[in-house]
Structures are given as structure tokens and as C-alpha cells.
Amino acid sequence: MIDLQLADKTHDEQRQGEALIIDAPVQQNSRKLYIESYGCQMNFADSEIVASILLDQGFQTTGDYKEADVVFINTCSIRENAEQRVRNRLSQFGAEKRRNPKLIVGVLGCMAERLKSKFLEEEKLVDVVVGPDAYRDLPQLIGQVEEGQKAINVLLSREETYADISPVRLNGNGITAFISIMRGCDNMCSFCVVPFTRGRERSRDPHSILAEAQDLVDKGYKEVTLLGQNVDSYKWKGADAAEDAEIEVNFAQLLEKVALLNADLRVRFSTSHPKDITDEVLYTIAKYDNICNYIHLPVQSGSSRVLELMNRTYTREWYINRVDAIRKIIPGCAISSDIIAGFCTETEEEHQETLTMMDYVGYDFAFTFSYSERPGTLAARKLEDDIPEKVKSRRLSEILVKQQEWSLKRLQENVGKTLRILVEGKSKKSDLDYCGRNDQNAMVVFPASENIKPGQYANVFIERCTSATLLGRIAD
């Protein structure tokens, strides 16, 4: 994977295994919670919900699992190596549990349903297993473990959205935040486990979304990212007390409502699905300056035949149509993608179709993976994973090389320009530099100044770039 330092990548490698901590006054005799997250941004957002629920039960967070009373690991099943990471980490927690038998170890999230019996009974790695729709049950489940029982709740819900829970902001910079607008997925892509681990799609009440966004604005946040497995299929129907009528809100309308809260609030979203992104959404982005000109539009493959096997429900031609619409309606909009190399039965010619798609779109960035069969998916049941690993690796390498070329080219287009940057904080490599992102989501690094603070906007003149980062100075 190309390391692009993006806050909203599908799997941010820099955050994998991050221990989430709340900056709060220490309370005497409070139980301590250690929560570690893996996977996509939805998992990190869910960890904030879990922490909020347990804070109400008197817990405090810690960054050291060796001083915790309860250790949770929020898991991901998207890729095989993510599961292996979790198993290795559970072994370390198990060693600590042998030293401290009262320690409660639990698994949350996407691995919970699929591996519940292995974790609890066969391998005896954990005390509690909780699926993504059962976090409200955590206090009761922890109580069961304290009484000497194993505890489990992996039931999926058709209603749960946690709309009434205000997530605590863990490890936050006080500038950017995620807001979950929906849960689950109905798309049933043949390679994906999400519909089985997160359940059916349901949209969250827009009133609660707007209230959460307004609360963030009131607290000084400058950017929100609206999260969903497929934000373009967001749809809510219900009563509007203000208008005393039934209303229906789609994603374009929700996006507009959030943008109208505050002109200085940057609005991003992830992820879009090519079959569902509408011109109405694109015109809404074009209409409001504070909706960022950046769309993550996963293609997965450039071949219509492979897309059909993936059950993506669009063709190569449809995807190109959507890209053309983005280029026409939002000139200069950045587009990123997800690409899978070596899906079942993929031929060399079809691999070349993916490469030519990359050249057609000219992605600003892409998150690329070799196909990894996930148990329980349609592809695992119906298709043979017949592409040799050596071939997958070579195809992935070719995709990576091409994407590095396009990433560099897109960033070079900014050299010599002055860009408006939201300053997010100190650069990871130097306390003497600030970092932030432009409207198109490119990372920008520039020398810090006493006149500019994190959370403010800065006009930065771009002097040069690497294949992943723009480098400049504050403009005169």
C-alpha cells in the first residue's frame, strides 16, 4: 500500500493497533479501559461509541494495557493479515492475563461473529465477544464475566444506529472528526464480509447527525467526515417536528444540511459507490465551497467481466460515465480508489483493463490489495481463488508503480500554486513543521509559524513535492 498519510483511507496503516485515550481528569478508584482498534475508520468511530458507553459506567481509558481492568480489541475481517495481527495481539494480552487473572479481555467488531466459538471455546483467548450492533450490552456482558461466565452478543440489528450516543473523541486533535451517518451494507460484493459482520444497511436520523455536527462546531472542530459503507445510498424517512410532516432525506440533501451549519466547517465523506453516486450529489459538492472536492470512488477492477463476478453491479462503461460526470460538474475534483489485483479467474488482458482504467481516471491516490479469500463470502463459496500468489504479487506491483506515477503527477500539478490548507498539527517527522490538507485531500507540510496555529487555515505556496506529500511555505 502506498503510504499517503490520509486520514480517511480505508485502512490507515499508521493507526492500526492504536490505543485510544480520552484526555479527562483522573478519578480515584475508577476501572480502567484499554481499547485498541484495527481496520477501517468505521472501527475507530465505533471505538469512540464503546468508550462513551463505558465512561458512563465509571471507566477511564489508559494507554497501557498492563494497568487496565478491561482490554478490548476492535477487529477487522477485511484482510487475512488483519486477522493475524489481532491473533498475535490477543496472545500478548493472554500473557498479561496469566499474570493478572482478573483482567477481562474482549473482542469487538467484525471478527466477533465469524470467530466467536474459536475465540471463546476452542482457543480460549478471550472472555467476551461483542458484535458491532451490541455495544449497548457491554456493561451487562462485563458483569457476566466478573461473575465467572463467558459472555457473548453478536446479534445483528436492523435498527441500531447509536444515534442517541454522543461519541467521545479519542486521540482527537480537536480539529477533525468522523460522524457515522449509517451502518451496515446491502451491496453483497462477492469478495466482502461487511454485510455478514455489520448487518443490513440502515440510515441514521438526520436530526441526530446535524446535532452531532453542530456540537463539534461549537467545540471548535473545523472538519467532519460523514462515514458509511456506502454513503450514496443514505436515505431516511420520518417525521419532521418543525414542519409537522413526513420527510425523506437522501445523501445529497444531508450533505447540504451539514454544509449549511457553518461556512468554515469543511465537510468530507466516505465511501461512495459507483452504482449510487448521483449528479445531485455532484452538484451539491460544486455548490458549496466548504464541501471538499474529493471523492473516494472504489473501482476494484477495470474489467466488466470481473466486476460482474465481484457483484459490483456496474460495468467499466458505467464507472467511466460517473468519472466523466465528476470531471464535468466538479472540475479539479480529486478522485481516489480501491483496486484488487488477482481476483478469481482474472486474465492478463483483464489486468491490463485495470491499468488502462487507472490511466483514464488518473487517480490522485489508490489503496491497492492482492485478492484474499474471506471465509463466508460468495466468492469463497462459489469461485476458485485460482490466481497464483506470484502472479497476484506481480500484478499488484504493476498497479502500485502506475499509481505512484499518477500520484506524483497529480501532486506536481500543485507546484507553484498557493493552496488553502487546514492546519492539523505538527508534522510527524519534525516539530518545526506543520501539516494539513488541501481541499483535494493532499497532505501538505510547511514550516511552522507563530502567526498560524493548528485549527486555522493557512495559505501555503507549494514549492515542490514527493510522490505522497506537497512541500511549501506560508505565502506572503
RABELSUL-V12582 format. One record per residue. N is the residue number from 1. RES is the residue in one letter. BURIAL is + if it has 9 or more other ideal C-beta (glycine too) atoms within 8 Angstrom, else -. Layout:
BEGIN
n=N res=RES burial=BURIAL
n=N res=RES burial=BURIAL
END
This chain:
BEGIN
n=1 res=M burial=-
n=2 res=I burial=+
n=3 res=D burial=-
n=4 res=L burial=+
n=5 res=Q burial=+
n=6 res=L burial=+
n=7 res=A burial=-
n=8 res=D burial=+
n=9 res=K burial=+
n=10 res=T burial=+
n=11 res=H burial=+
n=12 res=D burial=+
n=13 res=E burial=-
n=14 res=Q burial=-
n=15 res=R burial=-
n=16 res=Q burial=+
n=17 res=G burial=+
n=18 res=E burial=+
n=19 res=A burial=+
n=20 res=L burial=+
n=21 res=I burial=+
n=22 res=I burial=+
n=23 res=D burial=-
n=24 res=A burial=-
n=25 res=P burial=-
n=26 res=V burial=-
n=27 res=Q burial=-
n=28 res=Q burial=-
n=29 res=N burial=-
n=30 res=S burial=+
n=31 res=R burial=-
n=32 res=K burial=+
n=33 res=L burial=+
n=34 res=Y burial=+
n=35 res=I burial=+
n=36 res=E burial=+
n=37 res=S burial=+
n=38 res=Y burial=+
n=39 res=G burial=+
n=40 res=C burial=+
n=41 res=Q burial=+
n=42 res=M burial=+
n=43 res=N burial=+
n=44 res=F burial=+
n=45 res=A burial=+
n=46 res=D burial=+
n=47 res=S burial=+
n=48 res=E burial=+
n=49 res=I burial=+
n=50 res=V burial=+
n=51 res=A burial=+
n=52 res=S burial=+
n=53 res=I burial=+
n=54 res=L burial=+
n=55 res=L burial=+
n=56 res=D burial=-
n=57 res=Q burial=-
n=58 res=G burial=-
n=59 res=F burial=+
n=60 res=Q burial=+
n=61 res=T burial=+
n=62 res=T burial=+
n=63 res=G burial=-
n=64 res=D burial=-
n=65 res=Y burial=+
n=66 res=K burial=-
n=67 res=E burial=-
n=68 res=A burial=+
n=69 res=D burial=+
n=70 res=V burial=+
n=71 res=V burial=+
n=72 res=F burial=+
n=73 res=I burial=+
n=74 res=N burial=+
n=75 res=T burial=+
n=76 res=C burial=+
n=77 res=S burial=+
n=78 res=I burial=+
n=79 res=R burial=+
n=80 res=E burial=-
n=81 res=N burial=-
n=82 res=A burial=+
n=83 res=E burial=+
n=84 res=Q burial=-
n=85 res=R burial=+
n=86 res=V burial=+
n=87 res=R burial=+
n=88 res=N burial=-
n=89 res=R burial=+
n=90 res=L burial=+
n=91 res=S burial=+
n=92 res=Q burial=-
n=93 res=F burial=+
n=94 res=G burial=+
n=95 res=A burial=-
n=96 res=E burial=+
n=97 res=K burial=+
n=98 res=R burial=-
n=99 res=R burial=-
n=100 res=N burial=-
n=101 res=P burial=-
n=102 res=K burial=-
n=103 res=L burial=+
n=104 res=I burial=+
n=105 res=V burial=+
n=106 res=G burial=+
n=107 res=V burial=+
n=108 res=L burial=+
n=109 res=G burial=+
n=110 res=C burial=+
n=111 res=M burial=+
n=112 res=A burial=+
n=113 res=E burial=+
n=114 res=R burial=+
n=115 res=L burial=+
n=116 res=K burial=+
n=117 res=S burial=-
n=118 res=K burial=-
n=119 res=F burial=+
n=120 res=L burial=+
n=121 res=E burial=-
n=122 res=E burial=-
n=123 res=E burial=-
n=124 res=K burial=-
n=125 res=L burial=+
n=126 res=V burial=+
n=127 res=D burial=-
n=128 res=V burial=+
n=129 res=V burial=+
n=130 res=V burial=+
n=131 res=G burial=+
n=132 res=P burial=+
n=133 res=D burial=+
n=134 res=A burial=+
n=135 res=Y burial=+
n=136 res=R burial=-
n=137 res=D burial=+
n=138 res=L burial=+
n=139 res=P burial=+
n=140 res=Q burial=-
n=141 res=L burial=+
n=142 res=I burial=+
n=143 res=G burial=-
n=144 res=Q burial=+
n=145 res=V burial=+
n=146 res=E burial=-
n=147 res=E burial=-
n=148 res=G burial=-
n=149 res=Q burial=-
n=150 res=K burial=+
n=151 res=A burial=+
n=152 res=I burial=+
n=153 res=N burial=+
n=154 res=V burial=+
n=155 res=L burial=-
n=156 res=L burial=+
n=157 res=S burial=-
n=158 res=R burial=-
n=159 res=E burial=-
n=160 res=E burial=-
n=161 res=T burial=+
n=162 res=Y burial=+
n=163 res=A burial=-
n=164 res=D burial=-
n=165 res=I burial=-
n=166 res=S burial=-
n=167 res=P burial=+
n=168 res=V burial=+
n=169 res=R burial=-
n=170 res=L burial=+
n=171 res=N burial=-
n=172 res=G burial=-
n=173 res=N burial=-
n=174 res=G burial=+
n=175 res=I burial=+
n=176 res=T burial=+
n=177 res=A burial=+
n=178 res=F burial=+
n=179 res=I burial=+
n=180 res=S burial=+
n=181 res=I burial=+
n=182 res=M burial=+
n=183 res=R burial=+
n=184 res=G burial=+
n=185 res=C burial=+
n=186 res=D burial=+
n=187 res=N burial=+
n=188 res=M burial=+
n=189 res=C burial=+
n=190 res=S burial=+
n=191 res=F burial=+
n=192 res=C burial=+
n=193 res=V burial=+
n=194 res=V burial=+
n=195 res=P burial=+
n=196 res=F burial=+
n=197 res=T burial=+
n=198 res=R burial=+
n=199 res=G burial=+
n=200 res=R burial=+
n=201 res=E burial=+
n=202 res=R burial=+
n=203 res=S burial=+
n=204 res=R burial=+
n=205 res=D burial=+
n=206 res=P burial=+
n=207 res=H burial=-
n=208 res=S burial=+
n=209 res=I burial=+
n=210 res=L burial=+
n=211 res=A burial=-
n=212 res=E burial=+
n=213 res=A burial=+
n=214 res=Q burial=+
n=215 res=D burial=+
n=216 res=L burial=+
n=217 res=V burial=+
n=218 res=D burial=-
n=219 res=K burial=-
n=220 res=G burial=-
n=221 res=Y burial=+
n=222 res=K burial=+
n=223 res=E burial=+
n=224 res=V burial=+
n=225 res=T burial=+
n=226 res=L burial=+
n=227 res=L burial=+
n=228 res=G burial=+
n=229 res=Q burial=+
n=230 res=N burial=+
n=231 res=V burial=+
n=232 res=D burial=+
n=233 res=S burial=+
n=234 res=Y burial=+
n=235 res=K burial=+
n=236 res=W burial=+
n=237 res=K burial=-
n=238 res=G burial=-
n=239 res=A burial=-
n=240 res=D burial=+
n=241 res=A burial=-
n=242 res=A burial=-
n=243 res=E burial=-
n=244 res=D burial=-
n=245 res=A burial=-
n=246 res=E burial=-
n=247 res=I burial=+
n=248 res=E burial=-
n=249 res=V burial=+
n=250 res=N burial=+
n=251 res=F burial=+
n=252 res=A burial=+
n=253 res=Q burial=-
n=254 res=L burial=+
n=255 res=L burial=+
n=256 res=E burial=+
n=257 res=K burial=+
n=258 res=V burial=+
n=259 res=A burial=+
n=260 res=L burial=-
n=261 res=L burial=+
n=262 res=N burial=-
n=263 res=A burial=-
n=264 res=D burial=-
n=265 res=L burial=+
n=266 res=R burial=+
n=267 res=V burial=+
n=268 res=R burial=+
n=269 res=F burial=+
n=270 res=S burial=+
n=271 res=T burial=+
n=272 res=S burial=+
n=273 res=H burial=+
n=274 res=P burial=+
n=275 res=K burial=-
n=276 res=D burial=+
n=277 res=I burial=+
n=278 res=T burial=-
n=279 res=D burial=-
n=280 res=E burial=-
n=281 res=V burial=+
n=282 res=L burial=+
n=283 res=Y burial=+
n=284 res=T burial=+
n=285 res=I burial=+
n=286 res=A burial=-
n=287 res=K burial=-
n=288 res=Y burial=+
n=289 res=D burial=-
n=290 res=N burial=+
n=291 res=I burial=+
n=292 res=C burial=+
n=293 res=N burial=+
n=294 res=Y burial=+
n=295 res=I burial=+
n=296 res=H burial=+
n=297 res=L burial=+
n=298 res=P burial=+
n=299 res=V burial=+
n=300 res=Q burial=+
n=301 res=S burial=+
n=302 res=G burial=+
n=303 res=S burial=+
n=304 res=S burial=-
n=305 res=R burial=-
n=306 res=V burial=+
n=307 res=L burial=+
n=308 res=E burial=+
n=309 res=L burial=+
n=310 res=M burial=+
n=311 res=N burial=+
n=312 res=R burial=+
n=313 res=T burial=-
n=314 res=Y burial=-
n=315 res=T burial=-
n=316 res=R burial=+
n=317 res=E burial=-
n=318 res=W burial=+
n=319 res=Y burial=+
n=320 res=I burial=+
n=321 res=N burial=-
n=322 res=R burial=+
n=323 res=V burial=+
n=324 res=D burial=-
n=325 res=A burial=+
n=326 res=I burial=+
n=327 res=R burial=+
n=328 res=K burial=-
n=329 res=I burial=+
n=330 res=I burial=+
n=331 res=P burial=-
n=332 res=G burial=-
n=333 res=C burial=+
n=334 res=A burial=+
n=335 res=I burial=+
n=336 res=S burial=+
n=337 res=S burial=+
n=338 res=D burial=+
n=339 res=I burial=+
n=340 res=I burial=+
n=341 res=A burial=+
n=342 res=G burial=+
n=343 res=F burial=+
n=344 res=C burial=+
n=345 res=T burial=+
n=346 res=E burial=+
n=347 res=T burial=-
n=348 res=E burial=-
n=349 res=E burial=-
n=350 res=E burial=+
n=351 res=H burial=+
n=352 res=Q burial=-
n=353 res=E burial=+
n=354 res=T burial=+
n=355 res=L burial=+
n=356 res=T burial=+
n=357 res=M burial=+
n=358 res=M burial=+
n=359 res=D burial=+
n=360 res=Y burial=-
n=361 res=V burial=+
n=362 res=G burial=+
n=363 res=Y burial=+
n=364 res=D burial=+
n=365 res=F burial=+
n=366 res=A burial=+
n=367 res=F burial=+
n=368 res=T burial=+
n=369 res=F burial=+
n=370 res=S burial=+
n=371 res=Y burial=+
n=372 res=S burial=-
n=373 res=E burial=-
n=374 res=R burial=+
n=375 res=P burial=-
n=376 res=G burial=-
n=377 res=T burial=+
n=378 res=L burial=+
n=379 res=A burial=+
n=380 res=A burial=+
n=381 res=R burial=-
n=382 res=K burial=-
n=383 res=L burial=+
n=384 res=E burial=-
n=385 res=D burial=+
n=386 res=D burial=-
n=387 res=I burial=+
n=388 res=P burial=-
n=389 res=E burial=-
n=390 res=K burial=-
n=391 res=V burial=+
n=392 res=K burial=+
n=393 res=S burial=+
n=394 res=R burial=-
n=395 res=R burial=+
n=396 res=L burial=+
n=397 res=S burial=-
n=398 res=E burial=+
n=399 res=I burial=+
n=400 res=L burial=+
n=401 res=V burial=-
n=402 res=K burial=+
n=403 res=Q burial=+
n=404 res=Q burial=+
n=405 res=E burial=-
n=406 res=W burial=+
n=407 res=S burial=+
n=408 res=L burial=+
n=409 res=K burial=+
n=410 res=R burial=+
n=411 res=L burial=+
n=412 res=Q burial=-
n=413 res=E burial=-
n=414 res=N burial=+
n=415 res=V burial=+
n=416 res=G burial=-
n=417 res=K burial=-
n=418 res=T burial=-
n=419 res=L burial=+
n=420 res=R burial=+
n=421 res=I burial=+
n=422 res=L burial=+
n=423 res=V burial=+
n=424 res=E burial=+
n=425 res=G burial=-
n=426 res=K burial=+
n=427 res=S burial=+
n=428 res=K burial=-
n=429 res=K burial=-
n=430 res=S burial=-
n=431 res=D burial=-
n=432 res=L burial=-
n=433 res=D burial=+
n=434 res=Y burial=+
n=435 res=C burial=+
n=436 res=G burial=+
n=437 res=R burial=+
n=438 res=N burial=+
n=439 res=D burial=+
n=440 res=Q burial=+
n=441 res=N burial=+
n=442 res=A burial=+
n=443 res=M burial=+
n=444 res=V burial=+
n=445 res=V burial=+
n=446 res=F burial=+
n=447 res=P burial=-
n=448 res=A burial=+
n=449 res=S burial=-
n=450 res=E burial=-
n=451 res=N burial=-
n=452 res=I burial=+
n=453 res=K burial=-
n=454 res=P burial=+
n=455 res=G burial=+
n=456 res=Q burial=-
n=457 res=Y burial=-
n=458 res=A burial=+
n=459 res=N burial=+
n=460 res=V burial=+
n=461 res=F burial=+
n=462 res=I burial=+
n=463 res=E burial=-
n=464 res=R burial=-
n=465 res=C burial=+
n=466 res=T burial=-
n=467 res=S burial=-
n=468 res=A burial=+
n=469 res=T burial=+
n=470 res=L burial=+
n=471 res=L burial=+
n=472 res=G burial=+
n=473 res=R burial=-
n=474 res=I burial=+
n=475 res=A burial=-
n=476 res=D burial=-
END
